[in-house]
Amino acid sequence: MAHIETWYRCPTCNRVWSSQKEAITCRNSHPVKAERWAIGKNGKAVAVSYRGLDWALREADLSDFIHERAKQLEGGEKC
């Protein structure tokens, strides 16, 4: 007959453990990953790893709204 088991998954490496304590120990054993983000003047965040530092800095200052972005790009607004 089928039965139910509870497995505990490490959120970092996705390994499955039979106890919560083992999963927590596994999670805590992973190193912290540092990420670099460009933060624009309005709080917009863009990952530097996506297309590089220069692109991320420029993109972070540009608007996500199409019309406003077009004005920024054609007006030569300094980002």
DSSP file (Angstrom, degrees, kcal/mol; ACC not computed):
  #  RESIDUE AA STRUCTURE BP1 BP2  ACC     N-H-->O    O-->H-N    N-H-->O    O-->H-N    TCO  KAPPA ALPHA  PHI   PSI    X-CA   Y-CA   Z-CA
    1    1 A M              0   0    0      0, 0.0     2,-0.0     0, 0.0     0, 0.0   0.000 360.0 360.0 360.0 145.5    0.0    0.0    0.0
    2    2 A A        -     0   0    0      1,-0.0     2,-0.3     0, 0.0     0, 0.0  -0.318 360.0-169.9 -69.2 153.7    1.2    3.5   -0.7
    3    3 A H        -     0   0    0     -2,-0.0     2,-0.4     2,-0.0    -1,-0.0  -0.918  21.0-112.1-141.2 168.4    2.3    5.7    2.1
    4    4 A I        -     0   0    0     -2,-0.3     2,-0.3     2,-0.0     0, 0.0  -0.873  28.7-176.9-106.6 133.4    3.2    9.4    2.7
    5    5 A E        -     0   0    0     -2,-0.4     2,-0.6     2,-0.0    13,-0.0  -0.930  20.9-134.8-123.2 151.8    6.7   10.6    3.6
    6    6 A T        -     0   0    0     -2,-0.3     2,-0.3    12,-0.1    -2,-0.0  -0.938  23.1-171.7-107.3 122.5    7.9   14.0    4.4
    7    7 A W        -     0   0    0     -2,-0.6     2,-0.5    12,-0.0    11,-0.2  -0.844  13.8-143.6-110.8 150.9   11.1   15.1    2.6
    8    8 A Y  E     -A   17   0A   0      9,-2.8     9,-3.0    -2,-0.3     2,-0.4  -0.968  14.6-155.1-118.5 121.9   13.1   18.2    3.4
    9    9 A R  E     -A   16   0A   0     -2,-0.5     7,-0.2     7,-0.2     6,-0.1  -0.807  16.9-126.0-103.1 134.2   14.7   20.0    0.4
   10   10 A C     >  -     0   0    0      5,-2.6     4,-1.9    -2,-0.4     5,-0.1  -0.647  16.9-147.3 -72.0 124.9   17.8   22.3    0.7
   11   11 A P  T  4 S+     0   0    0      0, 0.0    -1,-0.1     0, 0.0    12,-0.0   0.663  92.6  50.1 -71.3 -14.0   16.7   25.6   -1.0
   12   12 A T  T  4 S+     0   0    0      3,-0.1    15,-0.0     1,-0.1    -2,-0.0   0.913 129.0  11.8 -89.5 -48.9   20.3   26.2   -2.2
   13   13 A C  T  4 S-     0   0    0      2,-0.1    -1,-0.1    17,-0.0    14,-0.0   0.480  91.7-126.7-111.5  -4.0   21.3   22.9   -3.9
   14   14 A N     <  +     0   0    0     -4,-1.9     2,-0.1     1,-0.2    -5,-0.0   0.578  53.4 152.8  68.8  12.7   17.9   21.1   -4.1
   15   15 A R        -     0   0    0     -5,-0.1    -5,-2.6     8,-0.1     2,-0.4  -0.445  41.3-128.7 -69.1 148.9   19.2   18.0   -2.3
   16   16 A V  E     -A    9   0A   0     -7,-0.2     2,-0.3    -2,-0.1    -7,-0.2  -0.849  25.4-172.1-104.7 136.0   16.5   16.0   -0.5
   17   17 A W  E     -A    8   0A   0     -9,-3.0    -9,-2.8    -2,-0.4     3,-0.0  -0.869  28.9-134.9-124.3 156.7   16.9   15.0    3.2
   18   18 A S  S    S+     0   0    0     -2,-0.3     2,-0.3   -11,-0.2   -12,-0.1   0.613  90.4  44.9 -87.6 -12.3   14.9   12.8    5.5
   19   19 A S  S  > S-     0   0    0    -11,-0.2     4,-1.7     1,-0.1     5,-0.1  -0.967  74.5-132.1-131.8 151.6   15.1   15.2    8.4
   20   20 A Q  H  > S+     0   0    0     -2,-0.3     4,-2.5     1,-0.2     5,-0.2   0.863 108.4  58.7 -64.5 -36.4   14.6   19.0    8.7
   21   21 A K  H  > S+     0   0    0      1,-0.2     4,-2.3     2,-0.2    -1,-0.2   0.905 105.6  48.6 -61.2 -42.8   17.9   19.2   10.7
   22   22 A E  H  > S+     0   0    0      2,-0.2     4,-2.3     1,-0.2    -1,-0.2   0.899 111.5  49.8 -64.3 -40.7   19.9   17.7    7.9
   23   23 A A  H  X S+     0   0    0     -4,-1.7     4,-2.5     2,-0.2    -2,-0.2   0.897 111.7  48.1 -66.2 -40.1   18.3   20.1    5.4
   24   24 A I  H  X S+     0   0    0     -4,-2.5     4,-2.4     2,-0.2    -2,-0.2   0.903 111.0  50.7 -66.8 -41.0   19.1   23.1    7.6
   25   25 A T  H  X S+     0   0    0     -4,-2.3     4,-0.9     2,-0.2    -2,-0.2   0.905 111.6  48.4 -61.9 -42.0   22.7   21.9    8.1
   26   26 A C  H >X S+     0   0    0     -4,-2.3     3,-0.8     2,-0.2     4,-0.5   0.938 111.2  49.8 -62.7 -47.8   23.1   21.5    4.3
   27   27 A R  H >< S+     0   0    0     -4,-2.5     3,-1.0     1,-0.3    -2,-0.2   0.898 111.1  49.4 -58.1 -42.6   21.6   25.0    3.7
   28   28 A N  H 3< S+     0   0    0     -4,-2.4    -1,-0.3     1,-0.2    -2,-0.2   0.653 101.6  64.2 -73.7 -15.0   23.9   26.6    6.2
   29   29 A S  H << S+     0   0    0     -4,-0.9    -1,-0.2    -3,-0.8    -2,-0.2   0.607  82.1  95.9 -84.4 -11.1   27.0   24.9    4.7
   30   30 A H  S << S-     0   0    0     -3,-1.0     2,-0.1    -4,-0.5     3,-0.1  -0.558  80.0-113.7 -81.6 142.4   26.7   26.7    1.4
   31   31 A P        -     0   0    0      0, 0.0     2,-0.3     0, 0.0    -1,-0.1  -0.372  33.4-103.1 -71.4 154.4   28.8   29.9    0.8
   32   32 A V        -     0   0    0     -2,-0.1     2,-0.6     1,-0.0     0, 0.0  -0.585  32.8-137.3 -75.4 136.3   27.0   33.2    0.4
   33   33 A K        -     0   0    0     -2,-0.3     2,-0.4    -3,-0.1    -1,-0.0  -0.859  11.4-147.1-100.0 124.5   26.9   34.4   -3.2
   34   34 A A        -     0   0    0     -2,-0.6     2,-0.4     2,-0.0     0, 0.0  -0.734  15.2-169.4 -89.6 137.4   27.6   38.0   -3.8
   35   35 A E        -     0   0    0     -2,-0.4     2,-0.5     2,-0.0    12,-0.0  -0.963  15.0-137.6-125.5 144.1   25.8   39.7   -6.7
   36   36 A R        -     0   0    0     -2,-0.4    12,-2.4     2,-0.0    13,-0.6  -0.890  24.4-179.7-104.5 131.3   26.5   43.2   -8.2
   37   37 A W  E     -B   47   0B   0     -2,-0.5     2,-0.5    10,-0.2    10,-0.2  -0.977  24.2-137.0-129.9 140.5   23.5   45.4   -9.0
   38   38 A A  E     -B   46   0B   0      8,-3.0     8,-2.3    -2,-0.4     2,-0.6  -0.870  20.7-156.4 -94.2 127.6   23.3   48.8  -10.6
   39   39 A I  E     -B   45   0B   0     -2,-0.5     6,-0.2     6,-0.2    22,-0.1  -0.931  10.3-145.2-110.4 120.3   20.7   51.0   -8.7
   40   40 A G    >   -     0   0    0      4,-3.1     3,-1.7    -2,-0.6    21,-0.2  -0.139  31.3 -95.0 -79.2 175.1   19.2   53.9  -10.7
   41   41 A K  T 3  S+     0   0    0      1,-0.3    20,-0.1     2,-0.1    -1,-0.1   0.730 126.2  46.2 -64.5 -22.9   18.2   57.3   -9.5
   42   42 A N  T 3  S-     0   0    0     18,-0.4    -1,-0.3     2,-0.1    19,-0.1   0.257 126.0 -96.4-102.9  11.1   14.5   56.1   -9.1
   43   43 A G  S <  S+     0   0    0     -3,-1.7     2,-0.2     1,-0.3    -2,-0.1   0.455  71.9 150.6  92.1   0.9   15.4   52.9   -7.4
   44   44 A K        -     0   0    0     16,-0.4    -4,-3.1    -5,-0.1     2,-0.4  -0.495  33.2-150.1 -68.7 133.0   15.4   50.6  -10.4
   45   45 A A  E     -B   39   0B   0     -6,-0.2     2,-0.4    -2,-0.2    -6,-0.2  -0.903  15.3-177.3-110.7 133.9   17.8   47.7  -10.0
   46   46 A V  E     -B   38   0B   0     -8,-2.3    -8,-3.0    -2,-0.4     2,-0.2  -0.997  29.6-118.3-130.9 130.3   19.6   46.0  -12.9
   47   47 A A  E >>  -B   37   0B   0     -2,-0.4     3,-0.9   -10,-0.2     4,-0.6  -0.489  13.1-151.0 -69.2 129.7   21.9   43.0  -12.5
   48   48 A V  H 3> S+     0   0    0    -12,-2.4     4,-1.9    -2,-0.2     3,-0.3   0.815  93.3  64.6 -69.2 -30.8   25.5   43.7  -13.7
   49   49 A S  H 34 S+     0   0    0    -13,-0.6    -1,-0.2     1,-0.2     4,-0.1   0.663  88.6  71.6 -68.5 -15.4   26.0   40.1  -14.7
   50   50 A Y  H <4 S-     0   0    0     -3,-0.9    -1,-0.2     1,-0.1    -2,-0.2   0.970 127.7 -16.9 -68.1 -55.3   23.3   40.3  -17.4
   51   51 A R  H  < S-     0   0    0     -4,-0.6     4,-0.3     1,-0.4    -2,-0.2   0.269 108.6 -84.1-137.1  10.1   25.1   42.5  -20.0
   52   52 A G     X  -     0   0    0     -4,-1.9     4,-2.1    -5,-0.2    -1,-0.4  -0.273  47.9 -70.0 106.9 167.2   28.0   44.2  -18.1
   53   53 A L  H  > S+     0   0    0      2,-0.2     4,-2.5     1,-0.2     5,-0.2   0.921 123.2  48.4 -65.3 -50.8   28.7   47.2  -15.9
   54   54 A D  H  > S+     0   0    0      1,-0.2     4,-2.0     2,-0.2    -1,-0.2   0.915 114.5  46.2 -60.4 -44.5   28.3   50.0  -18.4
   55   55 A W  H  > S+     0   0    0     -4,-0.3     4,-3.0     1,-0.2     5,-0.2   0.920 112.5  50.7 -64.1 -43.5   25.0   48.7  -19.8
   56   56 A A  H  X S+     0   0    0     -4,-2.1     4,-2.2     1,-0.2    -2,-0.2   0.900 109.8  49.8 -63.6 -41.4   23.6   48.1  -16.3
   57   57 A L  H  X S+     0   0    0     -4,-2.5     4,-0.9     2,-0.2    -1,-0.2   0.911 115.5  43.4 -63.4 -41.8   24.5   51.6  -15.1
   58   58 A R  H >X S+     0   0    0     -4,-2.0     4,-0.8    -5,-0.2     3,-0.6   0.936 115.0  48.5 -67.9 -46.8   22.8   53.1  -18.2
   59   59 A E  H 3< S+     0   0    0     -4,-3.0     3,-0.5     1,-0.2    -2,-0.2   0.839 104.0  60.7 -64.5 -34.8   19.8   50.9  -18.1
   60   60 A A  H 3< S+     0   0    0     -4,-2.2   -18,-0.4     1,-0.2   -16,-0.4   0.829 107.3  45.6 -64.0 -31.6   19.2   51.5  -14.3
   61   61 A D  H << S+     0   0    0     -4,-0.9    -1,-0.2    -3,-0.6    -2,-0.2   0.638  96.7  90.4 -86.9 -14.7   18.7   55.2  -15.0
   62   62 A L  S  < S-     0   0    0     -4,-0.8     7,-0.1    -3,-0.5   -22,-0.1  -0.549  82.0-111.4 -82.3 148.2   16.4   54.8  -18.0
   63   63 A S        -     0   0    0     -2,-0.2    -1,-0.1     2,-0.1    -2,-0.1  -0.367   7.3-140.4 -73.4 154.5   12.6   54.6  -17.5
   64   64 A D  S    S+     0   0    0     -2,-0.1     2,-0.5     5,-0.0    -1,-0.1   0.568  79.1  96.9 -87.7 -12.3   10.7   51.4  -18.1
   65   65 A F  S  > S-     0   0    0      1,-0.1     4,-2.8     2,-0.0     5,-0.2  -0.689  74.9-139.7 -82.1 126.9    7.8   53.4  -19.6
   66   66 A I  H  > S+     0   0    0     -2,-0.5     4,-2.4     1,-0.2     5,-0.2   0.881  97.2  44.9 -56.6 -48.1    8.2   53.3  -23.4
   67   67 A H  H  > S+     0   0    0      1,-0.2     4,-1.8     2,-0.2    -1,-0.2   0.916 116.6  44.9 -67.4 -43.1    7.3   57.0  -24.1
   68   68 A E  H  > S+     0   0    0      1,-0.2     4,-2.1     2,-0.2    -1,-0.2   0.887 113.2  51.7 -67.4 -37.9    9.4   58.4  -21.3
   69   69 A R  H  X S+     0   0    0     -4,-2.8     4,-2.4     2,-0.2    -2,-0.2   0.901 107.3  52.8 -64.2 -42.2   12.3   56.1  -22.3
   70   70 A A  H  X S+     0   0    0     -4,-2.4     4,-2.7    -5,-0.2     5,-0.3   0.901 109.3  49.5 -61.4 -41.0   12.1   57.3  -25.9
   71   71 A K  H  X S+     0   0    0     -4,-1.8     4,-2.2     1,-0.2     6,-0.3   0.906 110.6  50.4 -64.0 -41.3   12.3   60.9  -24.8
   72   72 A Q  H  <>S+     0   0    0     -4,-2.1     5,-1.5     1,-0.2     4,-0.4   0.905 114.8  43.4 -63.1 -41.3   15.3   60.2  -22.6
   73   73 A L  H  <5S+     0   0    0     -4,-2.4     3,-0.4     1,-0.2    -2,-0.2   0.899 118.8  40.5 -74.8 -40.6   17.1   58.4  -25.5
   74   74 A E  H  <5S+     0   0    0     -4,-2.7    -2,-0.2     1,-0.2    -1,-0.2   0.808 112.6  55.2 -80.0 -27.9   16.3   60.9  -28.2
   75   75 A G  T  <5S-     0   0    0     -4,-2.2    -1,-0.2    -5,-0.3    -2,-0.2   0.545 106.7-125.5 -79.2  -6.6   16.8   64.0  -26.0
   76   76 A G  T   5 -     0   0    0     -3,-0.4    -3,-0.2    -4,-0.4    -4,-0.1   0.789  40.1-176.5  67.7  26.0   20.3   62.8  -25.1
   77   77 A E      < -     0   0    0     -5,-1.5     2,-0.3    -6,-0.3    -1,-0.2  -0.353  31.2-114.0 -59.2 131.2   19.4   63.1  -21.5
   78   78 A K              0   0    0      1,-0.2    -1,-0.1    -3,-0.1    -5,-0.0  -0.525 360.0 360.0 -70.3 125.5   22.5   62.2  -19.4
   79   79 A C              0   0    0     -2,-0.3    -1,-0.2    -3,-0.1    -2,-0.1   0.438 360.0 360.0 -91.3 360.0   21.8   59.0  -17.5
